[in-house]
Amino acid sequence: MLGKIVAEGTMPESFPFHDPNVINLVKGVSIKEPVVYNQQGTPSIVCVDCGLKFNQIRCLVTRGAKVTVVPWDHPLRSNEYDGLFISNGPGDPTQCVATITNLRKLIEEENCKPAFGICLGHQLLSLAAGAKSFKMSCGNRSHNQPCTHHGTERCFITTQNHGFAVNAETLPADWSPLFTNANDHTNEGIVHQKKPFFSVQFHPEHMAGPRDLEDLFTVFLDAVRDWKAGERGAQRGGPEGAV
Ligand SMILES: NC(=O)CC[C@H](N)C(=O)O
């Protein structure tokens, strides 16, 4: 449902509704040029940035990987990576036509390399596979969503922030649900039965909040070091030093 806040004395009709679901929001937030993290790392992962959380890069880099973050519509060539990662991101997944088309080509390859998607990345992989997504009446946005793993029936508590979901009934042959939400029974992940592809609707990188200003510790320690070195006039403090 769309809403608007209008100041008293203003005709509500004079402001049109703004519907974010008919806009390609990913295009606006994705990186514009590729960026490499941990150049010497291995294996080499290409990460499609649909609006990614940096903790996803950290989770890959701290496990030794080299990560090349590319724009949402970057051409994907499997000879240029060892594994493909598709990030989370805003909006309706059906808006990301270029990413879906690129993924579809890759998953149709004979000897395809592994791919893993999170949240929007999960929805895009599902759409590329041929499944359908839908707008949920109530999105899942919290740190305590129970998800049951198919096969083991083990239930995990997950972090989530999404308003669309994949309709598991529409998954083509060769694809299976990997997790299902124990509360609302929506799909929480898919896996290919023969090829090395899987994706999850929840956020396994699960860092509870943004860490954008964690660099204030660096600013503080730089100020301490400057102070110790006798540069008492140095003015590097303040949030602007962190960004
Ligand atoms: N966190 C995400 O990637 C959200 C995916 C998608 N924008 C949704 O709301 O369903």
The ligand as an SDF file (V2000), in Angstrom:
LIG
                    3D

 10  9  0  0  0  0  0  0  0  0999 V2000
   17.2810   -7.1500    1.2060 N   0  0  0  0  0  0  0  0  0  0  0  0
   16.9710   -7.3510   -0.0670 C   0  0  0  0  0  0  0  0  0  0  0  0
   17.7990   -7.7070   -0.8980 O   0  0  0  0  0  0  0  0  0  0  0  0
   15.5400   -7.0710   -0.4560 C   0  0  0  0  0  0  0  0  0  0  0  0
   15.1270   -7.6920   -1.7610 C   0  0  0  0  0  0  0  0  0  0  0  0
   13.9200   -7.0280   -2.3930 C   0  0  0  0  0  0  0  0  0  0  0  0
   14.1990   -5.6390   -2.6510 N   0  0  0  0  0  0  0  0  0  0  0  0
   12.7080   -7.1690   -1.5160 C   0  0  0  0  0  0  0  0  0  0  0  0
   12.3050   -6.2320   -0.8530 O   0  0  0  0  0  0  0  0  0  0  0  0
   12.1490   -8.2420   -1.4590 O   0  0  0  0  0  0  0  0  0  0  0  0
  1  2  1  0
  2  3  2  0
  2  4  1  0
  4  5  1  0
  5  6  1  0
  6  7  1  0
  6  8  1  0
  8  9  2  0
  8 10  1  0
M  END
$$$$
